[in-house]
Amino acid sequence: MDEHTEIERRFLVDARREKPWRNGSDRFAIEQHYNVGALLHVHEQALYLNEVHVANLTVGELELLMGVDSWTTRLRKRNEDYVMTYKSRIADDTAYELEWDVSPDVAGKLLERGPFPFVEKIRYLVRGSDGLVWEVDEFEGALAGLVLAEVELPSSQTEVVLPSWVGQEITGLRSWSNRALAETLSNQNRS
């Protein structure tokens, strides 16, 4: 698998019963703001917001960024850290993914240009019985009660032991992506 490729499967989770993913799991508060990348431009192997330097690009990142037409962009705040991500879907379970750490100062400058569609959630990391790590997201705000789980895989053919709390698979269903959820909320707030 290419270092800039992500393969994952996604599932709904019925959280009306016990929540075993909370037991002893790493936990992170996450905010994800979408379409932030529309403000950025590439100049001499770096991303910029006007004259503000956002991130340096490797030659491989630059080639991929310029060679792919359609990117979804997100600025994620995980606890107090920020990461800018560009993703482009290749197949239902596979996407190109580029990520760069962003300083809180630069993140603030980006976010003040908003509002941007966003979601808030608490993420739990859980190791499955097959050794794979599951990310379980309990959404907050207007999406409170929604719980999704995803597992990143080394290949599309990797066998996965599904935990008992995993429900219907939603891999590849665009309407369940975090971006689609954020944009739906944003559109409802404008109505």
C-alpha positions, 0 to 999 in steps of 0.5 A, spaced: 500 500 500 502 506 498 504 511 504 498 516 501 493 511 500 488 509 506 483 503 506 478 502 511 471 499 512 466 503 516 460 501 520 454 504 524 454 502 531 447 501 535 449 505 542 443 504 545 446 498 549 452 497 553 458 501 550 464 496 551 469 501 546 469 506 552 472 501 557 480 502 557 480 506 550 484 512 548 479 517 548 480 524 544 475 530 543 475 531 535 472 537 531 472 536 523 471 543 519 470 541 511 472 545 505 477 549 509 482 547 503 478 552 498 482 557 501 489 554 500 494 555 494 500 551 492 507 555 491 514 553 491 512 546 494 508 549 500 501 550 502 499 557 503 493 561 506 495 568 502 502 569 505 501 565 511 505 558 510 501 552 512 505 546 511 511 544 506 510 538 501 514 533 499 515 532 492 511 526 492 505 530 496 506 535 491 505 530 485 499 527 488 496 533 490 497 536 483 495 530 479 488 528 482 482 533 480 477 532 486 479 533 493 475 533 500 479 538 505 478 538 512 482 541 518 481 536 524 482 539 531 484 533 536 484 535 543 489 541 542 493 539 535 491 540 528 491 536 522 490 539 515 487 533 510 486 532 503 482 526 501 480 523 494 476 517 493 479 511 489 474 506 490 469 505 496 474 503 501 480 506 498 482 514 498 488 518 497 490 521 503 495 527 505 496 530 512 500 535 515 500 538 522 498 545 522 500 550 528 494 552 532 496 560 530 495 558 523 489 553 524 486 559 528 487 564 521 484 558 517 478 558 521 476 565 522 475 565 515 469 560 516 464 558 518 465 551 515 461 545 515 463 541 521 462 535 526 464 534 533 465 527 536 469 523 541 473 518 538 475 511 542 481 507 539 479 499 540 484 493 539 479 488 535 480 481 537 484 480 530 489 486 532 486 491 528 485 498 531 477 500 531 476 508 531 469 509 534 466 516 533 460 518 538 458 524 535 456 530 539 451 536 538 446 536 533 448 529 531 448 526 538 446 519 539 450 517 532 455 512 533 460 510 527 466 505 527 471 504 522 477 500 521 483 501 517 486 495 513 493 494 510 489 491 503 482 491 501 482 483 502 484 483 509 479 479 513 476 483 519 473 480 525 467 484 526 466 486 534 459 484 536 457 491 537 458 493 530 452 493 525 450 495 518 456 496 514 456 503 510 463 503 507 462 507 500 456 510 502 457 517 501 451 520 505 454 517 511 461 520 510 463 525 516 463 531 510 456 529 508 454 529 515 457 536 516 454 539 510 447 536 511 448 540 518 450 546 515 445 546 510 439 545 515 442 551 519 442 556 513 434 554 512 
